[in-house]
Amino acid sequence: MASLEFIHYQPRSIDTSGHSLQWKELKRKPITNLPQIVWEDNSTWAEANLWALEQATSFKRDLKTVRSNMAHLLGYAKWLEGESISWWHFPERESERCLVRFRGALIAARNNGELAPSTASQRMAAAIRFYKWSQSRRLISPEWPMWEERSVGITLTNSFGLEHTMRVASTDLSIPNRKVAGAIQLEDGLLPVSISAMREILTLADKVSTEELSLMLRLGFFAGLRIGSITDLKVNTLHNATIVPEVGWKRLAVGPAARPPVATKFSVSGAIPIPEELLKLLLDYSVSTRRLKRQALADPKDKDLLFLTRYGNSYSGDDSRAINVEMSRLRAAGKKAGIKVLHGFHFHRTRATFATELMRVALKFMPVGDAIQFVREACLHKEEATTMQYIKFIETNKAMADAADAFTNLFMGLARGNTDE
């Protein structure tokens, strides 16, 4: 099956002035962890990899965006191998074209609940962007029947409530990001787990996973940090924790404004709450023999990172193969142990669990407005609407539980034949 490899790219130029071919290093910044797709037969997808390189060397593209695009294209590559068709398969019959068939597979996966609507939409969009780039570079013929261009109007509303319509180019292959009717969506479309399920997950992780993953899961469940922030935590971040008086919590400064800086989504800066017991666990781990051995192997720029792989490398956030492998092993162990909640369990569900439980507690002791502000600051939500989703989720779940109890009582009464007329 196709895989995503990460390479260290050093820009070079070709020198043909002599009798032999020479590669000369250019005085440009090298690219660390440049994503490259490798087919199952260990050959590279040269065209896709050139697209990644061009994006990475463009000032308009962040490397994280490049990795996201290539991760989506990897999904397409795996599908191509599974269907045994080439990426340039565009016959006259529309239903047999590779992109049309891939679109159908994504829609089916979305409808079956295997993919979030946003993921299906983004994956198709990434594939179309790659083909458009390939056309512009004449890597494939622009005369091939791939799609039909169309213009779509998007209504935008400014801060004063005035609306205007912007026309954007699209194709007939794009997949609208339609949410499932009636579904309550939290961040990234993932739902929280129950407290009992969380205990099961952590107990199993302590038994079968590495100490690093076990601590990362606790940071997700008890501090609500995203994996990208967790893997960028510094030891000095822990030492610089501030005290929240009379609460039993401390706060960790994260974001680009923190010292040292810690990566966050949308580069939001703030201070996240962390239980003192968890902070002590992390500080003890930071001076453990296990971590110090890894630190000794690390590059100088990575030595202050709290979490390092056994080879002294950074876990590199969402793109880390090490974390993906660890999570896959945990899910497999959960299946073997009969822990159903681990089926399809994603790391981000730890954050959804933290925010949901924090909101439950906040609503018990604070007015709604204060609870929203408290949870928003704790989770570093850019928009208040994101925090509001958790209130809606809690209220809807409670209403559904009450309705289910009432229905059960009514049904049981009807079954016994003793309901009131």
N, C-alpha and C positions, 0 to 999 in steps of 0.2 A: 504494500500500500504506500502511496506517496507520503512524503514527510516534509516537514519544514526544518531546514538547517540554518544555523546562524554562523556567519563567517566574519573574520576581521578583514576589511577591505582597505588596502593601501593604494591610493591613486597612483598610476604609473603612465608613462608615455612610451611609445615605440620608437626606437632609434634604428634607422636602416642605413645610416651613413657608411658604416663599415661593411665588412664581408659577412657579418652575421647579425642576427636579430638581437637587439638589446632592449631590455626593459629598464627605464630610468624612473626612479621615484620622484613624484612631483611634490612641491612644497605646499601640500594641501592637507587638511585635517583628515586622518583616516576615519573610517566608519566602523564602529564596533557593533557586533551583533546585527549585521545586515542580513535580513531573511532571504533564503533561497529555497526554491522547491526542487526536491529530488524525487524522481519517479521510482516505482517499485523495483525496476531493473538497475537502479543506481545511476541512471543517466539524469542529467539536469534538464529542467524545462527552461531552455536558454532564453526564449522570448519573454517569459514571465519574469525571469531573474533580471533581465535587462530593464524591464519596466520598474522593478523594485529599485535598481541602481539609479535610474534616472530620477525617480521620485526622491530618493535619499540625498542626491546631490543638488536638488532644487531647494532654493531658499523658501519656497512656498509650502513645503511639506515637512512636517515634523516626523521624526523617525518612528514614533509611536503610531502615527497614521499609516505609515508604510507597512509596519508589522500587521496592523489591523487589516489592511487591504490584502496582504499576502496570506493571512490566516483564512480570509474568506475565499481567496483563490485556491488555497489548499483544499478546502471543502469541495470545490469544483473539480480539482485534479483527482481527488479520491473517487468522486462520482464517475468521472470519465473512465478511470481504470475499472471500476466496478461494472460499467456498461460496455467496456471493451470498444470504445470509439475514440477517434482522434479529436483534438480540439479544433481542427479545421474542417470538420465534417458538416458541409452545408449543401446538401443536395437540393434539387428543385422542389421536391415534396416538402412542404413546410413542417409537417408533423415529425419528420425524421431528422431535422436539423438539431445539432447538439445543444445549442442554446435554448431552443424551444422545449426540448425534452428535459433539460435541466430545470427550466422554469416550472414545468409540470411537477417535477420531483420535489422542488422546494415548496410549492403550494400544498402538495400532498402531505409533506412533513409538517408544515404549519397547521394544517387542518387536523392532523393526528396528534397534535400537541408535542411533537418531537422538536420543533423549532419555535422560538418566539416570533411573532409577526415582524418585529423590528429586525431580527436576525435574517429572516428570509428575504426581506426587502433589501437590506444592506448587502447580503451575499450576491444577489442578482445584480445590484448596482455596481459592485466591485468587478464582477465578470464583464459587464458591459463597458465599464471604463477601460479595462484591459484591452478589449477588442477595438475600441475606438482609438486607443493609443497605437495598437498594432497596425491599424489602417493608416494612421497618420505617418507612421514610419515605413510604410510599404512592406511590412512583414507578411501581410496577407492582402489579397486582392480586394480593392474597394468595390469591385463589381460582384462579389459573392453576395447571394441573397441572405442577409443575416437578420435584419429587422426593418421596420418602417419608422422613419422619424415622424414626430408629431410635436406640436406646441401645446403646452399646458399653462393655464392661468392660475397663479397662486395669489390668494388675497392676504395682504399684510396689513396689520393694524399698528399704528405708531402709538407713542405714549400719550397722545392727546385724543385717542379714540378714532382718528381719521383712517379710513381704509383706502388702499390703492392696490391695483392688480399688476403683478409682474409676470411677464411671459417667459417661460423657461423651456429649453429643448428637452424632449424625452423620447422614449421609444415604446413600441407596442409590447416590449418584453418586460418592462418594469413591473414590479410587484408592489401594489399599494400597501402601506403599513396599516392594515386594518386590524384593530384589536378584536379579540373574541367577544361576542355580544354577552353582556352581563358579567364578564370577568372583572375581578378587582385586581388591578395591576399595581404592584409596588415597584421599587427601583429595578430596572432591567427585567421586569416581568417575572421576578422570582418571589416565591412566598416564604414566610418564616417557618421554622420547625417548632414543635412544642418544647416545653422545658424538659419533659421526660425524654423526648427524642434527643435533645441536646446532650443530656447526661449520657445516654447510650453512645452517642457519637464520640464524645470525649473519652469515655471509658475504653472504647475500642481503640481509639487513636493512641492512647497511652500504652496499650498492649502491643499493637502491630505496626505503628508508624514510628518515624524518627522523632526525636525530641523536638526538632525544629518545627515539623508540621503540627505536632501537638500544641506547641506554644503559639503558633500562627493561628490555629483554630480558636484558641482562647482569646487572642487579640481580636478576632472577628466577632466572637460571641459576646465578649464582655467589654470591648471598647469600640466596636463597630467600624474598625478600620478596613479599608479596601486592601486587597492583596498587593496592589501597586505601592501603597503607602507602607504596608508591613515590611515588604522586602527592601524598602529604602530607609527604614528606621536606623538611627545611629545610636551607638552606646551613649554618646553624650546627650542625646535626646532624653534618655532615661535619667541621667544624672541631673539634667536641668529641669526636671519635673517640678511643678509648683504645687503647693498645698491648698486644698479647698477646706477652709476652717470648719470644724465640727461636723464634717460629712463622712470622713473615712475614705475619701477619694483624693486622687491627685490629678493634675492636668499635664498633658504632653503638648508642647507647641509643635505644630506641623504646618507644612505649606512653604512656599518660597520665602516668606518673610521670617520664618523661624530660624534660629541659630543653634545647631546646624539645620539647613533646610531639609525638608522631607517632602517627597513628591505627593501631590494630591490631585484629584480630578478637578479640571478647570482651574488648576493653580490657586485654589481657595486656601487662604491662611486662617488659622484659628487654633484653639486649644481643645483637645478632646479629653473627656474624663476617663480615668482608668482606676480600677480598684487597687488599693495598696497591696493586697496579697498578690495580685498578678504582677504588679510592678516589682515586688521583691523577687518573685520567680524569675523575671526577665533579668534583673540585676545579678542574681546568682548564676544564671546561665551565661551572662556576659563574661564572667571571670572563671568559668569552668574550664577544665583541661580540654574537653571536647572542642569548645569554641576557640580557645587560644591556639590549638594546633591548626585550625583552619585559618585563623588570622595570620599565622606565621607564613602561610602559603599565598596570602592575598597580595594584590598590587597595593602600593601605598594609598591610592585613591579609595580603595575599598576596605581598608583595615578597620575603619570605625563603624562599618555596617554591622548591625546586630546579628543578622542571619547571613551565613556564608555556606556554600556547598562544601562537600568534603575536600574539594580541590582548591578551595579558597576563592571561588568565583562568586559574583553577585547572583542572586536568584532572578534578577531582571524582571521582576513584576509579573504581569499577566502572561508574558511570552516565555516564561521559564519552563523548559521541558522537565526539569527536576520536580517542580511542584505538580505539574500535570501527571507525571508518573506516580508520585506519592498519592495524589487524590484517586487515581485509577486503582491503585493497590488497596486503598482504604475502602473504596466502593466494592471491590471484589471480596475483601474480608467481611464486609457488612452483609453481602449476599450469602456468603458461606455461613455466617453466624445467624442469619435470619432476621437481620435488622432492616426492615422494609424502607425506613425513611432514607437510607443511604442509596436507594435505587435512584439514579439520576441526580444525586446530591451535588450541588455546585458550591464552591467556596463562598460565593457572594450571598448565599442564603444565611450565612452566619451574621452578616451585617443586617439583613432584613429582620432576623430574629432579635438582634440587639435593639434596633430602632422600635420594633413593635412592643417589646417588653418594657422599654424605657418610657414609651408613650403611655402604656397602661398604668404604670406607677405614677407618672407625672399628672395624669388626668384625675387620679385619686386625691392628690394633695395640692393641686394648683388650678386656677381658672384656665379655661381652654386656651385663651390667648397666650398666657404665660407658658403653658405646656408646649404649645407649638414653637415658641421662641426657644425654649430650653432644648427641645429635641433637635431643632434645626441647627443650633450652635454645636450641640454634641456630635451631630452627624455631618457637619460641614456641608449642609445642603445649600446649593447655589440659589435655588428658588423655593419660596415658601410652599408652592403648590406640591412639591415633592413630599414635604412633611405632612401636608394635609391628607395625602393618600393613606397614611398610617391611621389617622383618626377615622377616616371612612371605612378602612378595613376592619378596625376594632369594632366600630358601631354596627357594621353590617354583619359581622360574625356573631355578635351578641344577639342581634335581631333574628338571625337565621336559627341560632340555637334555641331561643325562646319559642320561635314558630314551630321548630321541630318537636320541642317538648309538648306544646299545645296540640299539635297534630297527632303525636303518638298517644297522648291521653284520650283524645277524641276517638281515634281509631280503635284503641283497646276497649273503650266504652261501647262503641258500636259492635265490636266483636262479641262482647259479653251480653249485648242486648239490653243494657240498663242505662242508656243515655236519656237525658231529659228531652221530652217532646217539645 
